[in-house]
Amino acid sequence: MTAIAAVKDDMEANKVMDRLICGDVGFGKTEVAMRAAFKAVTSGYQVAVLVPTTVLAEQHYHNFKNRMAEFPVRIEKLSRFSTAADQRQTIKDLKSGKVDIVVGTHRIAGKDVDFQQLGLVVIDEEQRFGVAVKEKLKNKHTNVDVLTLSATPIPRTLHMALVGVRDISNLETPPAERRSVETVVSRWDDKLIRTAIVRELNRGGQIYMVHNRIGDMEAIVERLRGIAPELRIVIGHGQMPEGALEQVMVDFIDHKYDLLLATTIIESGLDIPNANTIFVDDADHYGLSDLHQLRGRVGRYKHQAFCYLLVSPHKHLSPEATKRLRAIEEFSQMGAGFAISMRDLEIRGAGNLLGSQQSGHIAAVGYEMYCHLLEDAVRQVQNLPPELSADVDIDLPVEAYLDPDYVPDLRHKIDLYRRIAKLKDANEINAIREELLDRFGPLPSAAERMLELAELRLDAAAWQIGSITSDARFLVLHYSDKRRIELLAKRSKYPVRIVDGRRAYIPLRPQKKPGTTERPPKNYAGIDMDDPSGRGFVKLARGALVLQ
């Protein structure tokens, strides 16, 4: 509902929408698109739905027609499944405004296709298109809202969303009773394959086997029959005549066959709840997005599904292929598409923001610096002030960490450390404190001090202090804005001594005048600098920087 509301707000705003909807198979991306399309049509605009395959075009065409059957909305399709005469008539009616929604493949981006008043472009399975096709459609029809759908967006698209060039909505709620797919990466093993086949057959299910070389499919069939002679096997691929391929799909849906041996043509548009085991042969040849999409062919119902990524027994894998297979095996939970895309961004790089490369590393300046420069440029274009940097180096003798007994999983611990280091405001600190309490229980004192140090970082950044260190008698503040540090020295309840143009000192203990027996100032009461945990250092530093 949040994504639908965001799309509605974008469409009603006085600027063009460019929003990415990221969500796994069955999470409701098409539902968001349908509602956006209906809103556009009822406002007097036409809608173009661009999909990568004819199979998916047929599926969307029927889904849109069934959903809007009760309304006066005319929906047509443009793909190779349409006759030449039908295509000519559809193009003519689009130009005259008689067609409200058109669903099609790359044919929609053709030179001869014009719209009377195009208002919304929906790009489904965005990762399957090149930059040229997407930009051609956008440039041909300016001032048009664009809604992009993908389970695993390409690095360039995801990066543009993360740095603010595009908006993003992430669908995280899975369908009811849906289970995550159990993923196994293995060398080709006849025993493993037979065990998986027998398990699926015993529960009355069906199986996919993906093999992307048409020439030796018959050899794979013979090998599978040697492993499981009882299998009823059928072959399906894109070079078959249209009617033959359609008949294969119908027969498989009718359970006339147990195993469909196919190319990646099954990657998009197939929804067969009874098929809950998939084998992907030569899995090292596929990208992360392809593997995730193929895995999404199974587990479409409440049954436990299995995905086996098979590699040749004697093949040496490249480092990139090894990273991809590890990532797809690691991220097998529900809604893992976004995490997989983030890992793909790490592996392949962000690509060229202004060019056509959809992946690639920015080796000259480094990725972090590139993101920082780009974010500053985007804020400048939006007439926003530069973002306050909370990059403060704090080097104090403080015990602040996540105890292994508190967060035992190393991956979770590293992720939490990274997130705490990037906290930018008090609301984020409170949110992560509540998350820790909810996930792991009451915070130990060392974990609480980690969050207190995060708060200290924000306090120091507000005064433009670059680092806080200590020596035997003082806290040392390294500052960059003299006017701010002078204001702090004037208004702080602790003595802040400015010694030069870069440093200021705060005594660790109250300073007594020689020969006097004065009591310590009240502001130092309750600060124990001898506490071995170092809590006194944090309390003193925060007390000095937070004005009452």
ROTI-75452 format. One line per 5 residues: number of its first residue (from 1); their letters; for each residue x, z, y of C-alpha. Coordinates in Angstrom, 2 decimals, decimal comma. Layout:
BEGIN
NUM	A	X:Z:Y ~ ...
end
This chain:
BEGIN
1	MTAIA	0,00:0,00:0,00 ~ 2,93:0,66:2,34 ~ 4,25:-2,87:1,80 ~ 0,79:-4,39:2,41 ~ 0,43:-2,39:5,63
6	AVKDD	3,92:-3,46:6,78 ~ 3,12:-7,14:6,15 ~ -0,18:-6,81:8,01 ~ 1,57:-5,21:11,00 ~ 4,23:-7,96:10,98
11	MEANK	1,59:-10,70:10,95 ~ -0,24:-9,11:13,89 ~ 2,94:-8,55:15,93 ~ 4,02:-10,92:18,69 ~ 7,17:-11,96:16,82
16	VMDRL	7,62:-14,11:13,74 ~ 7,61:-12,22:10,41 ~ 10,61:-12,55:8,10 ~ 10,08:-9,90:5,40 ~ 11,60:-9,51:1,93
21	ICGDV	9,39:-7,90:-0,74 ~ 11,62:-6,54:-3,50 ~ 9,96:-5,35:-6,72 ~ 10,23:-5,75:-10,47 ~ 7,99:-7,88:-12,67
26	GFGKT	4,43:-6,57:-12,59 ~ 4,98:-4,25:-9,62 ~ 2,56:-6,17:-7,37 ~ 4,59:-8,71:-5,36 ~ 1,96:-11,42:-5,97
31	EVAMR	-0,79:-9,04:-4,85 ~ 0,99:-8,51:-1,53 ~ 1,38:-12,29:-1,15 ~ -2,30:-12,96:-1,95 ~ -3,49:-10,48:0,66
36	AAFKA	-1,13:-11,93:3,26 ~ -2,32:-15,46:2,40 ~ -5,98:-14,45:2,68 ~ -5,33:-12,82:6,07 ~ -3,61:-15,99:7,31
41	VTSGY	-6,44:-18,26:6,09 ~ -9,18:-16,10:7,62 ~ -7,25:-16,27:10,90 ~ -7,38:-20,08:10,84 ~ -3,93:-20,89:9,47
46	QVAVL	-2,66:-22,73:6,39 ~ -0,41:-21,17:3,73 ~ 2,39:-22,71:1,63 ~ 3,46:-20,92:-1,56 ~ 6,86:-22,17:-2,77
51	VPTTV	7,82:-21,45:-6,41 ~ 10,82:-22,59:-8,48 ~ 9,14:-23,99:-11,64 ~ 6,08:-26,01:-12,55 ~ 5,04:-23,34:-15,08
56	LAEQH	5,01:-20,68:-12,37 ~ 3,24:-23,06:-9,97 ~ 0,42:-23,51:-12,52 ~ 0,17:-19,75:-13,05 ~ 0,02:-18,97:-9,32
61	YHNFK	-2,42:-21,81:-8,68 ~ -4,90:-20,41:-11,22 ~ -4,34:-16,81:-10,08 ~ -5,01:-17,69:-6,42 ~ -8,08:-19,76:-7,32
66	NRMAE	-9,56:-17,02:-9,52 ~ -8,87:-14,32:-6,93 ~ -10,45:-16,24:-4,04 ~ -13,23:-17,97:-5,98 ~ -15,96:-16,16:-4,03
71	FPVRI	-14,62:-17,28:-0,65 ~ -14,63:-20,73:1,04 ~ -10,89:-21,18:0,56 ~ -9,58:-24,52:-0,71 ~ -6,46:-24,20:-2,86
76	EKLSR	-4,39:-27,14:-4,18 ~ -1,08:-27,59:-6,00 ~ 1,93:-29,90:-5,60 ~ 4,15:-30,23:-8,68 ~ 5,01:-32,76:-11,38
81	FSTAA	1,93:-31,60:-13,30 ~ -0,17:-33,23:-10,55 ~ -0,76:-36,99:-10,74 ~ 0,59:-39,25:-8,01 ~ -2,95:-39,90:-6,76
86	DQRQT	-3,72:-36,16:-6,60 ~ -0,48:-35,52:-4,73 ~ -1,25:-38,22:-2,14 ~ -4,74:-36,82:-1,59 ~ -3,44:-33,23:-1,27
91	IKDLK	-0,79:-34,30:1,28 ~ -3,44:-36,18:3,27 ~ -5,79:-33,19:3,26 ~ -2,99:-30,80:4,26 ~ -2,31:-32,92:7,34
96	SGKVD	-5,99:-33,00:8,27 ~ -6,39:-29,25:7,71 ~ -8,84:-29,49:4,79 ~ -6,52:-27,58:2,41 ~ -6,03:-23,88:3,18
101	IVVGT	-3,43:-22,88:0,56 ~ -1,00:-25,13:-1,31 ~ 1,06:-23,87:-4,27 ~ 4,01:-25,97:-5,34 ~ 7,64:-26,47:-6,22
106	HRIAG	10,34:-28,11:-4,04 ~ 7,81:-30,91:-3,45 ~ 6,33:-28,79:-0,64 ~ 9,57:-29,22:1,33 ~ 9,36:-33,03:1,08
111	KDVDF	9,64:-35,17:4,23 ~ 6,13:-36,59:3,76 ~ 4,42:-33,17:3,60 ~ 2,96:-32,07:6,94 ~ 0,52:-29,32:7,84
116	QQLGL	-2,07:-29,21:10,58 ~ -1,44:-25,53:11,37 ~ 0,93:-23,79:8,98 ~ 0,95:-20,04:9,57 ~ 2,59:-18,47:6,49
121	VVIDE	5,24:-19,53:3,98 ~ 5,52:-17,47:0,77 ~ 8,75:-18,00:-1,22 ~ 8,44:-16,59:-4,74 ~ 11,48:-15,98:-6,99
126	EQRFG	13,64:-16,47:-3,90 ~ 16,88:-16,14:-5,85 ~ 16,15:-19,48:-7,60 ~ 16,36:-21,51:-4,38 ~ 19,34:-22,69:-2,39
131	VAVKE	19,74:-21,92:1,31 ~ 19,17:-25,62:2,21 ~ 15,62:-25,73:0,80 ~ 14,57:-22,42:2,37 ~ 16,05:-23,19:5,79
136	KLKNK	14,65:-26,74:5,74 ~ 11,14:-25,37:5,30 ~ 11,63:-22,76:8,03 ~ 13,18:-25,21:10,52 ~ 10,57:-27,89:9,89
141	HTNVD	7,78:-25,46:10,77 ~ 8,94:-23,15:13,57 ~ 7,06:-19,98:14,58 ~ 5,82:-19,53:11,02 ~ 5,68:-16,17:9,23
146	VLTLS	7,88:-16,05:6,12 ~ 7,26:-13,70:3,18 ~ 9,97:-13,72:0,51 ~ 9,35:-12,28:-2,96 ~ 12,07:-11,40:-5,45
151	ATPIP	12,87:-8,88:-8,17 ~ 16,59:-9,46:-7,63 ~ 17,34:-11,01:-4,22 ~ 20,59:-12,93:-3,85 ~ 23,44:-11,06:-2,11
156	RTLHM	23,04:-13,00:1,17 ~ 19,31:-12,23:1,43 ~ 19,70:-8,57:0,46 ~ 22,58:-8,13:2,88 ~ 20,54:-9,67:5,73
161	ALVGV	17,75:-7,19:4,97 ~ 20,08:-4,18:4,76 ~ 21,77:-4,87:8,11 ~ 18,47:-5,47:9,90 ~ 18,42:-9,27:10,29
166	RDISN	15,35:-9,30:8,03 ~ 12,77:-6,64:7,21 ~ 12,49:-5,31:3,64 ~ 9,85:-3,54:1,56 ~ 10,78:-2,17:-1,85
171	LETPP	7,97:-1,76:-4,40 ~ 8,82:1,27:-6,55 ~ 5,59:2,22:-8,34 ~ 5,45:0,80:-11,90 ~ 2,22:-0,27:-13,62
176	AERRS	0,43:2,42:-15,60 ~ 1,82:3,05:-19,14 ~ 4,70:0,59:-18,60 ~ 7,96:1,63:-20,31 ~ 11,50:0,67:-19,45
181	VETVV	13,12:-1,95:-21,71 ~ 15,84:-0,61:-24,01 ~ 18,89:-2,82:-23,38 ~ 21,76:-3,32:-25,82 ~ 24,93:-5,35:-25,21
186	SRWDD	26,59:-6,41:-28,47 ~ 28,70:-9,05:-30,18 ~ 26,62:-11,32:-32,45 ~ 25,84:-9,15:-35,49 ~ 23,59:-10,44:-38,30
191	KLIRT	22,65:-6,89:-39,42 ~ 21,70:-5,80:-35,89 ~ 19,62:-8,94:-35,38 ~ 17,81:-8,53:-38,72 ~ 17,03:-4,87:-38,01
196	AIVRE	15,51:-5,80:-34,64 ~ 13,51:-8,70:-36,11 ~ 12,10:-6,64:-38,99 ~ 11,12:-3,80:-36,63 ~ 9,21:-6,22:-34,39
201	LNRGG	7,51:-8,02:-37,29 ~ 6,46:-4,72:-38,88 ~ 4,48:-3,80:-35,76 ~ 2,90:-7,26:-35,54 ~ 4,91:-8,35:-32,51
206	QIYMV	6,72:-11,52:-31,50 ~ 10,26:-12,37:-30,43 ~ 12,09:-14,55:-27,91 ~ 15,52:-15,99:-28,57 ~ 17,14:-17,56:-25,49
211	HNRIG	19,79:-20,19:-26,21 ~ 20,59:-22,49:-23,31 ~ 22,19:-25,41:-25,19 ~ 19,55:-27,81:-26,52 ~ 22,05:-29,75:-28,67
216	DMEAI	22,70:-26,97:-31,19 ~ 19,28:-25,31:-31,27 ~ 18,66:-26,56:-34,81 ~ 21,88:-24,85:-35,94 ~ 20,62:-21,58:-34,41
221	VERLR	17,31:-22,02:-36,27 ~ 19,17:-22,36:-39,59 ~ 21,27:-19,31:-38,79 ~ 18,17:-17,25:-37,97 ~ 16,44:-18,36:-41,18
226	GIAPE	19,50:-17,16:-43,10 ~ 19,17:-13,76:-41,42 ~ 15,35:-13,48:-41,76 ~ 13,82:-16,12:-44,08 ~ 10,28:-14,87:-43,41
231	LRIVI	10,43:-15,88:-39,71 ~ 8,13:-18,59:-38,38 ~ 10,26:-20,26:-35,70 ~ 9,33:-22,77:-32,98 ~ 11,58:-24,47:-30,40
236	GHGQM	10,72:-24,96:-26,72 ~ 12,79:-26,50:-23,91 ~ 12,42:-28,49:-20,69 ~ 13,34:-31,88:-22,17 ~ 10,29:-31,91:-24,42
241	PEGAL	7,31:-34,05:-23,35 ~ 4,90:-32,13:-21,13 ~ 2,11:-32,03:-23,71 ~ 4,45:-30,96:-26,54 ~ 5,93:-28,07:-24,54
246	EQVMV	2,48:-26,90:-23,50 ~ 1,32:-26,99:-27,14 ~ 4,35:-24,93:-28,22 ~ 3,47:-22,28:-25,64 ~ -0,19:-22,23:-26,67
251	DFIDH	0,70:-21,92:-30,37 ~ 3,12:-19,09:-29,65 ~ 0,51:-17,23:-27,59 ~ -1,94:-17,71:-30,49 ~ 0,65:-16,03:-32,77
256	KYDLL	1,12:-19,10:-34,98 ~ 4,87:-18,40:-34,72 ~ 6,91:-15,20:-34,78 ~ 9,94:-16,36:-32,79 ~ 10,23:-18,75:-29,85
261	LATTI	13,72:-20,24:-29,54 ~ 13,89:-21,51:-25,97 ~ 16,09:-22,22:-23,00 ~ 15,77:-20,29:-19,75 ~ 12,53:-22,21:-19,11
266	IESGL	10,80:-18,98:-20,19 ~ 12,48:-17,06:-17,33 ~ 9,56:-17,46:-14,92 ~ 5,82:-17,53:-15,43 ~ 5,39:-16,35:-19,02
271	DIPNA	3,32:-13,23:-19,61 ~ 2,83:-12,55:-23,34 ~ 2,16:-8,83:-23,97 ~ 2,69:-9,21:-27,73 ~ 6,32:-10,37:-27,35
276	NTIFV	8,44:-7,24:-27,04 ~ 11,89:-8,17:-28,37 ~ 14,25:-10,69:-26,76 ~ 17,71:-11,92:-27,76 ~ 19,87:-13,63:-25,14
281	DDADH	22,67:-15,63:-26,76 ~ 25,94:-16,08:-24,83 ~ 24,76:-13,47:-22,33 ~ 28,10:-13,59:-20,51 ~ 27,15:-17,04:-19,17
286	YGLSD	24,25:-15,70:-17,08 ~ 24,10:-14,06:-13,66 ~ 22,69:-10,58:-13,10 ~ 19,46:-11,98:-11,68 ~ 18,96:-14,30:-14,68
291	LHQLR	19,54:-11,49:-17,17 ~ 17,12:-9,18:-15,36 ~ 14,46:-11,90:-15,20 ~ 14,86:-12,70:-18,89 ~ 14,62:-9,02:-19,78
296	GRVGR	11,39:-8,95:-17,76 ~ 9,76:-11,33:-20,28 ~ 9,27:-8,38:-22,63 ~ 7,78:-4,94:-22,05 ~ 4,72:-6,38:-20,30
301	YKHQA	2,42:-3,86:-22,00 ~ 2,63:-0,23:-23,14 ~ 4,78:-0,92:-26,24 ~ 8,50:-0,08:-26,27 ~ 10,44:-3,31:-25,72
306	FCYLL	14,02:-4,23:-26,63 ~ 16,51:-6,64:-25,05 ~ 19,67:-7,64:-26,93 ~ 22,40:-9,35:-24,90 ~ 24,60:-11,12:-27,44
311	VSPHK	28,18:-12,30:-26,96 ~ 30,26:-14,48:-29,31 ~ 32,24:-12,25:-31,75 ~ 35,70:-13,53:-30,81 ~ 35,23:-14,44:-27,16
316	HLSPE	37,32:-12,82:-24,43 ~ 35,12:-11,83:-21,48 ~ 36,17:-12,26:-17,86 ~ 36,22:-9,15:-15,64 ~ 33,18:-10,42:-13,69
321	ATKRL	31,17:-11,05:-16,88 ~ 32,06:-7,56:-18,13 ~ 30,85:-6,01:-14,84 ~ 27,57:-7,95:-15,04 ~ 26,85:-6,89:-18,61
326	RAIEE	27,71:-3,27:-17,87 ~ 25,43:-3,33:-14,82 ~ 22,44:-4,82:-16,67 ~ 22,87:-2,26:-19,48 ~ 23,27:0,62:-17,01
331	FSQMG	20,27:-0,30:-14,83 ~ 17,54:-0,54:-17,44 ~ 15,06:1,91:-15,90 ~ 11,75:0,88:-14,34 ~ 12,22:-0,73:-10,94
336	AGFAI	15,92:-1,45:-11,50 ~ 15,82:-4,84:-9,75 ~ 16,88:-3,44:-6,38 ~ 19,78:-1,47:-7,90 ~ 20,88:-4,59:-9,82
341	SMRDL	20,83:-6,64:-6,61 ~ 22,96:-3,98:-4,90 ~ 25,49:-4,16:-7,74 ~ 25,43:-7,97:-7,53 ~ 26,19:-7,63:-3,81
346	EIRGA	29,18:-5,44:-4,68 ~ 30,43:-7,84:-7,36 ~ 29,94:-11,15:-5,54 ~ 30,01:-10,22:-1,86 ~ 27,49:-10,85:0,92
351	GNLLG	27,94:-14,58:1,48 ~ 27,81:-16,37:4,83 ~ 25,16:-15,14:7,25 ~ 25,24:-18,31:9,38 ~ 26,20:-20,80:6,66
356	SQQSG	24,90:-21,89:3,28 ~ 27,02:-19,74:0,94 ~ 24,73:-17,22:-0,78 ~ 27,57:-15,02:-2,04 ~ 31,26:-14,49:-1,35
361	HIAAV	33,60:-11,85:0,08 ~ 34,50:-11,40:3,72 ~ 38,16:-10,82:2,92 ~ 39,50:-11,15:6,45 ~ 37,93:-8,02:7,97
366	GYEMY	36,55:-6,15:4,95 ~ 32,91:-5,66:4,03 ~ 32,38:-2,28:5,74 ~ 33,84:-3,52:9,03 ~ 31,78:-6,72:8,79
371	CHLLE	28,58:-4,71:8,32 ~ 29,47:-2,47:11,25 ~ 30,20:-5,40:13,58 ~ 27,05:-7,22:12,48 ~ 24,87:-4,13:12,97
376	DAVRQ	26,24:-3,68:16,50 ~ 25,51:-7,34:17,28 ~ 21,95:-7,07:15,97 ~ 21,30:-3,93:18,05 ~ 22,68:-5,69:21,12
381	VQNLP	20,32:-8,66:20,63 ~ 17,41:-6,21:20,22 ~ 18,42:-4,50:23,52 ~ 19,09:-1,23:21,71 ~ 21,93:1,15:22,63
386	PELSA	24,95:1,31:20,29 ~ 24,26:3,57:17,35 ~ 25,79:7,02:17,60 ~ 28,61:7,22:15,08 ~ 28,75:10,42:13,00
391	DVDID	32,22:9,54:11,73 ~ 33,88:12,92:12,36 ~ 36,88:14,12:10,37 ~ 36,42:17,80:9,45 ~ 39,44:19,48:7,89
396	LPVEA	38,63:23,18:7,51 ~ 39,40:25,63:4,67 ~ 35,80:25,63:3,41 ~ 34,48:25,62:-0,17 ~ 31,89:22,83:-0,05
401	YLDPD	31,14:20,86:-3,23 ~ 28,56:20,18:-5,94 ~ 29,33:22,42:-8,90 ~ 29,42:20,72:-12,35 ~ 26,90:23,29:-13,59
406	YVPDL	24,55:22,32:-10,76 ~ 24,89:18,49:-10,96 ~ 26,39:17,77:-14,40 ~ 26,10:13,95:-14,36 ~ 29,18:12,43:-12,68
411	RHKID	27,34:9,28:-11,51 ~ 24,64:11,34:-9,81 ~ 27,27:13,55:-8,21 ~ 29,24:10,60:-6,76 ~ 26,03:9,05:-5,45
416	LYRRI	25,05:12,33:-3,75 ~ 28,51:12,72:-2,19 ~ 28,24:9,18:-0,80 ~ 24,76:9,77:0,59 ~ 25,68:13,12:2,19
421	AKLKD	28,71:11,50:3,85 ~ 26,42:8,88:5,45 ~ 23,69:11,22:6,76 ~ 22,83:10,31:10,36 ~ 20,24:12,80:11,57
426	ANEIN	18,73:16,23:10,88 ~ 15,66:14,76:9,16 ~ 17,86:13,03:6,58 ~ 19,73:16,30:5,94 ~ 16,44:18,16:5,40
431	AIREE	15,22:15,40:3,10 ~ 18,30:15,53:0,87 ~ 18,14:19,35:0,84 ~ 14,56:19,13:-0,46 ~ 15,60:16,46:-2,99
436	LLDRF	18,41:18,66:-4,36 ~ 16,01:21,60:-4,60 ~ 13,45:19,48:-6,42 ~ 15,88:17,78:-8,84 ~ 18,42:20,51:-9,58
441	GPLPS	16,93:23,82:-8,41 ~ 18,02:26,31:-5,71 ~ 21,22:25,24:-3,94 ~ 24,41:27,21:-4,71 ~ 26,30:28,45:-1,65
446	AAERM	28,97:25,71:-1,98 ~ 26,29:23,00:-1,97 ~ 24,56:24,58:1,03 ~ 27,87:24,55:2,90 ~ 28,18:20,81:2,20
451	LELAE	24,95:20,27:4,11 ~ 26,09:22,68:6,85 ~ 29,25:20,55:7,24 ~ 27,01:17,47:7,51 ~ 25,11:19,22:10,32
456	LRLDA	28,43:20,11:11,96 ~ 29,44:16,42:11,83 ~ 26,29:15,46:13,74 ~ 26,84:18,23:16,30 ~ 30,45:17,12:16,85
461	AAWQI	29,46:13,44:17,14 ~ 26,97:14,32:19,90 ~ 29,89:15,76:21,94 ~ 32,07:12,74:21,02 ~ 34,49:14,94:19,08
466	GSITS	36,51:12,85:16,60 ~ 37,87:15,62:14,39 ~ 37,83:19,39:13,87 ~ 40,85:21,14:12,33 ~ 42,26:24,65:12,33
471	DARFL	45,56:26,45:12,62 ~ 46,44:30,13:12,25 ~ 44,55:31,26:15,38 ~ 42,28:28,47:16,61 ~ 39,73:25,80:15,79
476	VLHYS	41,10:22,56:17,24 ~ 38,66:19,98:18,65 ~ 40,02:16,44:19,16 ~ 37,75:14,83:21,75 ~ 37,40:11,46:23,53
481	DKRRI	35,05:12,21:26,46 ~ 36,51:14,66:28,96 ~ 33,27:15,13:30,92 ~ 31,40:16,15:27,78 ~ 34,06:18,60:26,63
486	ELLAK	34,13:20,16:30,11 ~ 30,35:20,60:29,95 ~ 30,73:22,17:26,48 ~ 33,42:24,58:27,76 ~ 31,14:25,58:30,61
491	RSKYP	27,99:26,16:28,54 ~ 29,19:27,24:25,07 ~ 28,79:30,91:24,14 ~ 32,31:30,83:22,64 ~ 35,49:30,32:24,67
496	VRIVD	36,48:26,60:24,61 ~ 39,94:26,11:26,10 ~ 40,87:22,57:27,17 ~ 44,65:22,24:26,91 ~ 45,18:18,51:27,51
501	GRRAY	43,37:15,17:27,61 ~ 42,71:15,11:23,86 ~ 42,42:18,65:22,50 ~ 40,42:21,81:23,06 ~ 40,85:25,16:21,28
506	IPLRP	38,37:27,83:20,15 ~ 39,86:31,22:19,12 ~ 39,09:32,18:15,52 ~ 38,84:35,82:16,55 ~ 37,92:37,45:19,87
511	QKKPG	40,93:37,76:22,16 ~ 41,75:41,26:23,45 ~ 43,57:41,95:26,66 ~ 46,87:43,80:25,98 ~ 46,50:47,58:26,13
516	TTERP	42,68:47,62:26,03 ~ 40,27:48,93:23,40 ~ 37,38:46,56:24,13 ~ 34,81:45,95:21,44 ~ 34,59:42,37:20,09
521	PKNYA	32,10:40,22:22,04 ~ 28,63:40,14:20,53 ~ 28,83:36,42:19,93 ~ 31,54:36,99:17,29 ~ 29,41:39,53:15,43
526	GIDMD	28,58:38,41:11,88 ~ 31,42:35,86:11,70 ~ 33,80:36,84:8,90 ~ 36,91:34,68:9,14 ~ 38,36:36,46:6,08
531	DPSGR	35,56:35,22:3,79 ~ 37,43:33,14:1,14 ~ 34,59:30,61:1,01 ~ 35,34:29,59:4,63 ~ 31,78:30,13:5,79
536	GFVKL	33,06:31,81:8,95 ~ 34,77:28,58:10,07 ~ 31,51:26,62:9,76 ~ 29,48:29,30:11,52 ~ 31,96:29,53:14,41
541	ARGAL	32,23:25,75:14,84 ~ 28,46:25,22:14,78 ~ 27,88:28,18:17,09 ~ 30,32:26,75:19,62 ~ 28,78:23,24:19,59
546	VLQ	25,07:24,14:19,52 ~ 23,94:25,31:22,93 ~ 21,28:28,00:23,14
end
